[in-house]
């Protein structure tokens, strides 16, 4: 968990509740679990508030009985980003910045008690998935963080301009690539797609078909293998003016994309009748790369 400055300095200290779980799973699902230390008699309602500046969002907390007679207050909700790249419509809408987390409990007499949450101990496990991943619906990052005084908070970061690889189809006569442009700084019509041969400046254009911020194109395999009897590797990118965006799989929770998203070598029959051996794959950073050579020739990686 990253550390951020303390917010609300000068405000009268509130009671503290120990957070036993705070996470954002799948890039956009907030999960919170807080033990209620006192006996539940007289507790009429509980809610979680997310506060930033003048904005205040509220989420009801579920009261789950525990064996010792106390309660565990829990909440699960989808998170949405207030930016223009957001695709979903249900959930709490947060803009970029740091949000304070406050639990508000109400007794039978209507009296409210506001409590801050302590940040849980960060996990040190290094597994196959990332502790925090971007939202697949918007590209924003919702990251649980701790303040310097130990409070639990949520940091929201909007998406950077990027070309997201959604998928690619391996067919007998072509490879079709599907992608999405996030946080574009130019009109989508100004972005072109090209394959750039690694280690050189040689580029071969592709012809994307746009549908809003999504695009589809076939890899120009005939041009990528023409005049070469050795295997060459090509990187796929979008270009608009001086902007260069590598097409990559970034909206994922996978820590090592190349090790997880494995693809086979394919023999593609080109329109000319010739054959080419192609390996469309992900690099360690998740970028799309294509190695290809005329079928039956010697290969130099």
Wavefront OBJ file of the C-alpha trace (Angstrom):
o trace
v 0.000 0.000 0.000
v 1.348 3.389 -0.970
v 1.539 6.183 1.600
v -0.196 9.529 1.090
v -0.246 12.675 3.254
v -2.692 12.886 6.130
v -5.975 14.551 5.180
v -8.219 16.623 7.395
v -5.499 17.917 9.704
v -6.931 20.198 12.361
v -10.165 18.188 12.564
v -11.040 16.770 15.990
v -9.715 13.197 16.172
v -12.349 10.539 15.532
v -12.628 7.056 17.007
v -10.644 4.424 15.131
v -11.928 1.085 13.838
v -9.500 -1.658 12.880
v -9.883 -2.685 9.230
v -9.457 -6.430 8.759
v -9.874 -6.331 4.979
v -9.663 -3.610 2.342
v -9.126 -4.447 -1.316
v -10.131 -3.627 -4.859
v -10.494 -6.863 -6.812
v -10.771 -7.173 -10.573
v -9.699 -3.561 -10.912
v -13.002 -2.084 -9.732
v -14.723 -4.098 -6.959
v -14.264 -2.533 -3.519
v -14.362 -4.927 -0.552
v -14.330 -3.682 3.046
v -14.627 -5.605 6.342
v -14.536 -3.831 9.738
v -15.216 -5.454 13.147
v -17.648 -3.523 15.327
v -15.976 -3.762 18.759
v -19.021 -3.053 20.911
v -22.053 -5.240 21.418
v -24.558 -4.772 18.581
v -27.510 -3.973 20.863
v -28.778 -0.551 19.911
v -27.030 -0.427 16.533
v -29.725 0.621 14.087
v -27.661 1.188 10.933
v -24.106 1.502 9.628
v -22.718 2.976 6.443
v -19.382 3.618 4.778
v -18.706 7.121 3.503
v -16.124 8.022 0.872
v -15.201 11.699 1.167
v -13.142 13.959 -1.055
v -13.423 17.741 -0.803
v -17.095 18.616 -0.942
v -18.158 15.215 -2.320
v -19.550 12.556 -0.013
v -20.662 9.120 -1.228
v -22.453 6.621 0.993
v -22.648 2.834 0.994
v -24.699 0.722 3.428
v -22.697 -1.712 5.546
v -24.026 -5.239 6.073
v -24.091 -6.392 9.714
v -22.753 -9.954 9.915
v -22.999 -11.652 13.368
v -19.824 -13.210 14.759
v -19.438 -16.126 17.168
v -18.451 -13.889 20.065
v -21.685 -11.899 19.712
v -20.098 -8.881 18.014
v -20.596 -7.790 14.413
v -18.517 -7.630 11.263
v -19.489 -4.670 9.080
v -18.938 -5.462 5.400
v -19.514 -3.811 2.047
v -18.906 -4.740 -1.584
v -19.560 -2.407 -4.506
v -18.436 -1.665 -8.034
v -16.357 1.473 -8.560
v -16.669 3.724 -11.593
v -14.429 6.532 -12.802
v -15.910 9.936 -13.556
v -13.814 10.296 -16.737
v -15.058 9.906 -20.327
v -13.514 6.436 -20.808
v -15.904 4.761 -18.337
v -18.193 2.218 -20.009
v -20.262 0.837 -17.127
v -23.137 2.650 -15.466
v -23.701 0.940 -12.077
v -21.534 1.616 -9.056
v -20.041 4.482 -7.055
v -18.683 7.181 -9.377
v -15.352 8.586 -8.141
v -13.198 11.272 -9.701
v -9.407 11.253 -9.509
v -7.795 12.026 -6.157
v -7.552 10.631 -2.622
v -10.770 9.633 -0.830
v -11.124 9.277 2.961
v -13.001 6.265 4.321
v -15.296 6.835 7.307
v -17.691 4.428 9.054
v -20.873 6.046 10.389
v -22.912 4.072 12.928
v -26.394 5.068 14.134
v -27.946 3.878 17.396
v -31.637 3.388 18.155
v -31.860 6.958 19.402
v -30.648 8.353 16.069
v -27.241 9.410 17.394
v -24.414 9.044 14.898
v -20.799 8.124 15.598
v -18.163 8.707 12.923
v -15.024 6.571 12.965
v -11.901 6.552 10.817
v -10.472 3.279 9.568
v -6.962 2.091 10.233
v -5.072 0.850 7.183
v -4.661 -2.954 7.188
v -1.203 -4.485 7.108
v -0.106 -4.625 3.444
v 0.412 -8.046 1.935
v 3.963 -9.023 1.009
v 2.936 -11.992 -1.144
v 4.355 -12.061 -4.678
v 1.918 -14.261 -6.570
v 0.861 -14.506 -10.223
v -1.580 -11.587 -9.907
v -1.081 -7.921 -9.114
v -2.350 -6.510 -5.778
v -3.966 -3.652 -7.704
v -4.916 -3.719 -11.373
v -6.601 -1.190 -13.688
v -10.353 -1.217 -14.151
v -11.252 -3.070 -17.336
v -14.204 -0.743 -17.924
v -12.360 2.599 -17.731
v -8.612 2.031 -17.371
v -8.626 3.954 -14.077
v -6.780 2.605 -11.026
v -8.511 2.377 -7.628
v -5.720 1.745 -5.103
v -6.102 1.317 -1.325
v -3.447 3.467 0.386
v -2.510 4.542 3.909
v -1.987 8.067 5.207
v 1.122 8.931 7.195
v -0.983 8.721 10.357
v -2.146 5.190 9.501
v -5.643 5.879 8.134
v -7.076 3.813 5.280
v -7.815 5.748 2.100
v -8.548 5.117 -1.548
v -6.474 6.746 -4.288
v -8.113 7.090 -7.714
v -5.972 7.669 -10.798
v -7.479 8.276 -14.227
v -6.310 6.288 -17.265
v -3.293 7.359 -19.307
v -3.463 7.544 -23.088
v -2.966 3.963 -24.258
v -3.792 1.423 -26.934
v -5.266 -1.654 -25.263
v -5.036 -5.056 -26.906
v -8.415 -6.733 -26.397
v -7.808 -9.936 -28.389
v -6.600 -11.350 -31.672
v -8.070 -14.101 -33.848
v -5.790 -16.698 -35.449
v -7.380 -17.769 -38.743
v -6.133 -19.895 -41.627
v -5.734 -16.880 -43.934
v -5.223 -13.900 -41.574
v -4.755 -12.607 -38.041
v -7.409 -10.131 -36.943
v -6.585 -7.826 -34.029
v -9.144 -6.136 -31.761
v -8.184 -3.155 -29.611
v -9.406 -0.109 -27.729
v -8.024 3.421 -27.490
v -8.195 4.990 -24.008
v -7.853 8.654 -23.030
v -7.194 9.684 -26.627
v -5.592 13.093 -27.172
v -6.533 13.211 -30.855
v -9.721 12.357 -32.773
v -9.759 8.615 -33.419
v -9.635 9.205 -37.174
v -6.147 10.669 -36.818
v -4.695 7.443 -35.385
v -3.083 5.051 -37.834
v -1.880 1.515 -37.158
v 1.468 0.193 -38.283
v 3.813 -2.746 -37.784
v 7.392 -1.620 -37.097
v 10.204 -4.095 -37.687
v 12.208 -4.415 -34.513
v 15.637 -2.814 -34.650
v 14.795 -0.737 -37.730
v 12.589 2.170 -38.771
v 10.773 0.155 -41.421
v 7.010 0.353 -40.930
v 4.118 -1.356 -42.698
v 0.644 0.216 -42.398
v -2.505 -1.626 -41.381
v -6.048 -0.421 -41.983
v -8.166 -0.155 -38.822
v -11.951 -0.063 -38.798
v -13.208 2.144 -35.948
v -16.355 1.777 -33.852
v -16.245 4.536 -31.262
v -13.020 4.019 -29.314
v -12.608 0.387 -30.436
v -10.848 -0.749 -33.596
v -10.227 -3.879 -35.636
v -7.623 -4.601 -38.297
v -5.907 -7.467 -40.091
v -2.150 -7.736 -39.745
v -0.428 -6.898 -43.081
v 1.361 -10.260 -43.161
v 2.128 -10.202 -46.902
v 4.061 -6.930 -46.564
v 5.709 -8.070 -43.332
v 7.188 -11.183 -44.977
v 7.907 -9.763 -48.448
v 11.561 -9.792 -49.524
v 12.761 -11.660 -46.418
v 13.821 -15.301 -46.093
v 14.476 -15.000 -42.376
v 12.152 -14.577 -39.426
v 11.613 -10.976 -38.364
v 9.857 -9.596 -35.326
v 7.433 -6.696 -35.637
v 5.943 -4.443 -32.950
v 2.407 -3.108 -33.457
v 1.647 0.517 -32.621
v -0.844 3.336 -33.098
v 0.422 6.684 -34.315
v -1.070 10.196 -34.334
v 1.354 13.038 -35.078
v 4.302 12.547 -32.738
v 2.358 10.191 -30.482
v 3.392 6.526 -30.584
v 1.353 3.992 -28.609
v 2.399 0.352 -28.479
v -0.580 -1.984 -28.637
v -0.442 -3.905 -25.352
v -2.486 -5.856 -22.808
v -2.500 -3.527 -19.781
v -6.010 -3.834 -18.316
v -5.255 -7.107 -16.587
v -4.460 -8.396 -13.109
v -1.805 -10.786 -14.470
v 1.692 -9.979 -13.204
v 3.620 -11.690 -16.046
v 1.493 -11.577 -19.245
v 4.006 -13.439 -21.438
v 3.991 -16.435 -19.095
v 0.189 -16.646 -18.915
v -1.103 -15.619 -22.357
v 0.686 -18.192 -24.507
v -0.068 -18.526 -28.213
v 0.905 -21.153 -30.804
v 2.823 -20.776 -34.042
v 0.500 -20.721 -37.043
v 0.813 -21.374 -40.770
v -1.094 -18.667 -42.667
v -2.074 -18.934 -46.346
v -1.668 -15.500 -47.905
v -3.852 -14.158 -50.702
v -0.974 -14.675 -53.151
v -1.018 -18.401 -52.414
v 2.255 -18.429 -50.475
v 2.541 -19.616 -46.884
v 4.007 -17.816 -43.883
v 4.856 -19.070 -40.417
v 3.599 -16.592 -37.802
v 3.861 -16.280 -34.035
v 1.699 -13.470 -32.603
v 2.580 -13.206 -28.908
v 2.938 -10.900 -25.913
v 6.238 -9.507 -24.678
v 7.081 -9.499 -20.933
v 5.519 -6.008 -20.707
v 2.310 -7.202 -22.400
v 2.918 -5.565 -25.812
v 1.829 -7.350 -28.985
v 4.723 -8.638 -31.119
v 4.568 -10.675 -34.311
v 7.374 -12.917 -35.555
v 6.931 -14.144 -39.133
v 8.844 -15.710 -42.018
v 8.031 -17.327 -45.339
v 7.199 -20.953 -44.634
v 10.035 -23.418 -45.239
v 12.941 -20.940 -45.020
v 15.787 -20.766 -42.509
v 14.947 -18.728 -39.424
v 17.114 -16.151 -37.684
v 15.333 -14.827 -34.567
l 1 2 3 4 5 6 7 8 9 10 11 12 13 14 15 16 17 18 19 20 21 22 23 24 25 26 27 28 29 30 31 32 33 34 35 36 37 38 39 40 41 42 43 44 45 46 47 48 49 50 51 52 53 54 55 56 57 58 59 60 61 62 63 64 65 66 67 68 69 70 71 72 73 74 75 76 77 78 79 80 81 82 83 84 85 86 87 88 89 90 91 92 93 94 95 96 97 98 99 100 101 102 103 104 105 106 107 108 109 110 111 112 113 114 115 116 117 118 119 120 121 122 123 124 125 126 127 128 129 130 131 132 133 134 135 136 137 138 139 140 141 142 143 144 145 146 147 148 149 150 151 152 153 154 155 156 157 158 159 160 161 162 163 164 165 166 167 168 169 170 171 172 173 174 175 176 177 178 179 180 181 182 183 184 185 186 187 188 189 190 191 192 193 194 195 196 197 198 199 200 201 202 203 204 205 206 207 208 209 210 211 212 213 214 215 216 217 218 219 220 221 222 223 224 225 226 227 228 229 230 231 232 233 234 235 236 237 238 239 240 241 242 243 244 245 246 247 248 249 250 251 252 253 254 255 256 257 258 259 260 261 262 263 264 265 266 267 268 269 270 271 272 273 274 275 276 277 278 279 280 281 282 283 284 285 286 287 288 289 290 291 292 293 294 295 296 297 298 299 300 301
